[in-house]
């Protein structure tokens, strides 16, 4: 069989490439609209690892930061945008591989996977699209030796992907399962060793992520119920097509159909079990939704594809305000030569002001005495005690404007220093101060 030339391949995949160019341009535009807390943290971690940053957050999974670090030769500002392009290319590649392995229409699958929800949340916070690309490669190669490699990389892109590792047991060959598990362990072992070398524990980052997203949320009362609106938003225009695709399974189903049903169940259950829920936590559902939607649209491919693209563009236009990042004006205008503590500590670090998280109420006075500049941005709404006027009036104000209030003793100035953030330490201090009470599980993890 004669191999296709590049020009012929481009022509046959012109719609896929058009969607790729549009989605990549959208992701780049989105990054330029302002400040994203999570994305900024990955950049700060990359700078810290390079030896040029002040702030490091152990709770973050490492792969996005290491990728940004590897692109830092372009300069830090360009590295962020290069990272977006690389992830978008990786997602395109993973989609084409997944479509080929599963036998579904690649154009339908890629178009459906780039729905309005995926465009809004894919790279807004930095890791969702990367995580999904690696999960797609993991499932696509589930029955060969590369499965363990992609499983490890997907875990390093997002710790919550641990829930999907049960699919490593899908092959009915004990040798393949053992090899996949070994390769998974080899892929994550350098990160575990780095944790051990720096902190004395190989699971510091993983444990800290659990402490933040499960223990801290529960202790602080950030518990939310299952949101059907989040589920509907994540499925959006794919819902009727997905239902049609699943309905076809009653007459005939393949092994990948069963896997995708299982993946769908794990994605929904994982979202249901996490204490604090956000729309983006539904992101893994994009894979089975696009898969079954492609199955459901095969019979009337051209008409459905055109209608979907037009409807997605219209929906995306409506969602543009949600797609934008937070305005960065007030963060950029903060000026202090002293070490800061703030309710927007990541933003301040990102824009060049070394900062730690805000102090507990009991430690506020001590921080002022130590020479910190405590900066509270008014729109943040936390910590709650910042609205306690009786308490806050006890401390000197250095500067105040419509965006923020800066507290501190002008005669004292704490020198800027590097800060490695561990939520375990922060929770322990809050329990010690009596601000929150620990339960059996959280106290055990803090020991």
N, C-alpha and C positions, 0 to 999 in steps of 0.2 A: 504493500500500500504506500503510495507516494506521500511523503511528508508535506504538510501545508507550509507555504511561505508565510513570512511575517505579515505581508500586506493582506494576504487572503485571511489570515487569522484575525487581524484587526477588523477587517470588513465584517466577518461573521460575528464578531463580538462587539460591534460598534455601540450597541445600546449598553452593554455592560461597561464599556470604557467611558461612555458618556456619563453614566451614573457615578462611576468612580471619580471622574474629574469634578463633577458637580459636588459630590459628598466631600471630597478632599478640600475643595475650595470653601465649602460651608464650614468645615471644621477649622480651617485656618482663619476665616472671618470671625468665627465664634471666639477663638482664642484672643483675637485682637480687641474684643469689646470691653475688656475690663479684667477684674481680679477673680480667680477661682481658687478657693481655699485648698482643696485637695491637690489640684494641679501644682499650685505654688509649693506645697509641702514636698512633692516629689522633686521639684527643682532644687529646693533648699537642701534636701538630703543628698542630691547629686553634688552640689557645691561643697557640702561638708565632707563628703567622701574624697573630693578632690583637694581638700585642705584649704579651701578658700571661703568656707561658710561659717556662720556663727551658731546655726540651729540644726539639730538632728532629731527626728521623731522616730523612735524605735517601733512604734505600732504599725508603721507602713510596710507593705510588702515591697521587696527590693527591686524587682525587675524594671518597672518604669524608671526609677532613679538611675539604675545602671545603664539603661538605654540612653537616657538624656546625658549621662556622664560620658558615654562613648562618642556622643556627637558634639561634645563641648569644644572640640577643636575649631568649630565654626564660630565660637563665641556663644555665651550663655543665652542671649536673646534669640539668636538664630537656631540654637540647639532645640529650643522648645518647639519651634515650627517644623524643624527637620524631624523631630520625634513624631509629630502628628502625621507627616507625610509617610514615614516609615511604617507606622501602625496601620495607616489606611491601605498601603500597599500589601502589608501582611494580611490584612483582613480580606482584601480582594483575592489574594493567592489562596488563603484558607477556604474561601467560599467556592472557588473553582475546584479545588481538590476535593472538598466535601461533596459537591454536586457530582463530580465524576465517580467517586467511590460509591455513592448511594444511588446513582442512576437517575437523578432528578434533573429537570431542565435548569441549566446554570443561570440563564438569563432571568427566569422567573425567581429562582432562589435568591440571587444577589439583589434583584430589584426589591423583593419583599423584605429581605433582611435590612435594607437601607430605608426602612419606613420612617415616618415622622418621629416616632418615639426614639428610635435608634439614632437618628440624626441629632436630636436634641441632647441626648445623654451619652452618646458614644464616646466623646472625648472632652466633654465639658469639665469633667472632674479627673480625667487623665488615664484611667485604667480599664474602663468598662469594655471598650472595643478591643483592646489588646487581650484582655481576659477571654472574651468570646472567640477571638480568632484562634487562640491556642486550644480552647475547648473544642472548636470545630476540627482542628487538626488531630486532637486526641481521639475524638469519636471516629473520624475518617480512617485513622490508622489503628483502630482498636484491635484488629486481628493480626497485626504484624509487630515487630520488635520496637518500632518507633513510638508505640503508645505510651510507654513509660517515660520517654523523654518529654513528650508533649504534656503528659500529666504533671510532671515535675515543673515544667515551665509555666503551665497554667496556675499551679499552686503558688509559684513565686510572683505571679502577676496579680493574684487575688487569693488570700487565704481561705475565703469562703468556698472556693472551688474544691476544697477538701471533701465537700459533700458529694461531688460527682466522681470521686475516685473509686467508689464501689463498682463502677463500670469496668475497672481493671479486671474484675472477676468474670466478665462476660464470656471471654473465650473458654471453650470447653476443653482446653488443652492445659494441663497443669504446668508444663514446661514454659509455655508462653506467659502464663500468669506470673510465674516466679521470675522470669526474665524481665517482665514489665515492672514488677515491684522493685527489683534490684536497680533497674535503670532509673526509676523514679527516685530512689534513695540516693543514687550517685549524683543526679542532677541537683538535688536540694542540699547535698552534704557540704559544698563549699560555703553556702549561706549559714548553715548550722555551725560550721567551724568558725566562721567570722563572728557569729554571736558569742560563741564560747570564748574566743580569744579576747573579745572586747569587754564582755560582761561576766564571764565565769559560768554562763548557762547557754547551752545550744539552742534553747527555745525562747529566749528573751523576747524577740520580736513577735513570735506567734502568741506567746502568753499575754504580752501587752495588748495585742490586738483584741484578744478575747476579753481582757479586763475592760477595755474601752467599750467595745460593741455589745457586750453581754452584761458583765458585772456592774460596770459604772452606770450604764443606762438603767438597769434595774434598781440600783441603789438610789439613783437620783430621780426616779419616778418617770423616766422617759420610756414608758411602755405604751404601745399603740396596738390597736386591734387590726385584724386583717382588713385591708382596704380593697373593696371590689372596684373602686374607681381607679386605683393603681393598676389592677389587673386589666381592666378594660382599656386604659390608656396604653399599656404596654402592648396589647394586641391590636388596638385601634382598627384600621381598615382591614387587617388580616383576619379578624374574627370570623366573618362568614365563610371566607375561603378556607380557613383552617378547619372549621366544622365540616365543610364539604370534603376536605381531604381525609379527615378522620373517619367520616361516614363510609368512605370507599374501602376502608380496612375490613369491613364486615364481609366483603366478597373475596378479597385477596389481600394478604399482607406479607411483607418481607421481614427479614431479620432486623433491618434498619428501622422499619416501621415500629417494631416492638421496642427497640432501643430508644427511639424518639418519644414514644409514649412514656417510657420510664424516665427519660430526661425531663419531660414536661412535668411529671409528678414530683421529681426531686426539686425542680426549680420552684414550684408553687409551695411545697412543704417547707423548703429552706426559708422562703420569704415569710411564711406563716409563723415559723418558730423564733425568728429573731425578735428581740424585745422592741426595738425602735425601728420603725419601717419608713422607708422613703421610696419614691417612685423608681429610682434608679436600681434598687435592690431586686427589681423584677427583670433586670436586663438579660439574664441567661435564657429567659423564656423566648427571646427573639429567635433562637436557633430552632426549636421544635415548631414554633409558630410559622416561620418562613418555610420550613420543610413541608409541613402539612398543607400550607396555603399553596405551595408550588404543585403539590399533588392534586389539590382541588381545582386548580386553574388550568390543568393540562388540556382539557377538552376544548376550551374556548380561549386559547392562549393569547392571541393577538389583541382581541377586544378587551379582555380583562387586564392585560399588561398596560395598554394605553390608558384605560380608565384609572388604573391604580396610580400610575405616574402622575397624571393630571390631578387626581384627588389628593395625593401626597403633597404635591407642591402647594396646593390651596391650603391644606391643613398646616403645613410647615409655616406658611405666611401668617396664619393665625397664631401660631405658637412662637413666633419670633421673640416676643418679650421674655418668654420663659427660657429661650435658647441663649439669650445674652448673659454675660457674666456680670458680676457685681461692679458698679462704678468704683474706680480706684482713686478718685480725686483727693479725698480726705487722708487716705493712707500716704499718698505721695507728699502731702504738704506738712507732715509731722517733722519737726526738727528738734533734735536733742543730741548732745554729745555724751549723755549718761546712759547707763544700762536701763532699759525700760521693762516694765511689766504691764501687760495689756490684755483686754478681752479680744483683741485682734492681733495677737502676737505673731501669727504666721504672716499676716499681711505686712506688719512692720518689718519683720526680718526680710521678707521678699523685696521690699523697697529700700532696704539698706539701713534700717534702725535695729540694732541687736536688741532682742526682746525675749522675755520669758512669759509664761502664762500669768494671768492676774493672780494676786494673792488671795487666800481665804480671808474672810472678814476678820478673823482673830489675828491674822498676821499683817494686816494692812498698816497699822502703826509702826510695826517693826521694819517693814519695807521702806517706809518714808524715812525712818531714822537711819537706815543703811544707805540712803542716797539714791534709791531707785526713783525713776520718773514713772508714775503709774498713770497710764493713759486709757481712759474709757471712751469708746466710741458710742455715741448716744443711740444710734439706730440698732445696735446689737441686742439690747434688751437683757443682757446678762453681764455679770452676776446680778442676782436679785438685789443685793444690798446696795448697788449703785443708785437705786431709786429711794433709798432710805436717807432723806435729806438731813435728819437729825444726826445720823452717824457721819455722813460725808462732810458736813459742815465743820467737823472737828479738825479737819486737815487742810493745810495751805494749798491754794490753787495757784499754779505757775502760769497757766494759759487756759483760756476757754474760748471756743467759737461755736458756730452752729453744728460742727461735726463732732467735736470731742472735748473732753476736759482732761487736763494734765495736772495731776497732783504731785507734790514733792516739796522737799526742803531745798530752797535755792542755794543755801550755803553748803550743801553736801552733794556729792556726785559720785556714784558708783561706776567704776571703770567698766566699759563693755567687755564681756567675756563670752566664751562659747557655752552653749547650753544643750545638753542631751535630754530630751523629754521622755520620761517614763510615766505612763499613766498609773502604773502600779504604785509608784512613790506618791503620786498626787492623791490617789484614793486612800492610801495608808495615812497620809497627813490629815485628810478630812475625817477619817474615822477617829484618829487620835484626838482631834480637836472637838469631837462630839458633833460635827456638822451632819454626819450621816452614820447609820449603824450598819455593821456588816452582818451577813448571815454566815452559816457554817461553810458554804462553798467559797464565798469571797474571802473570808478570813483565812481559810486554808491556803488559797493561792497567794496571799500576801505574806505568808511566812517565809 
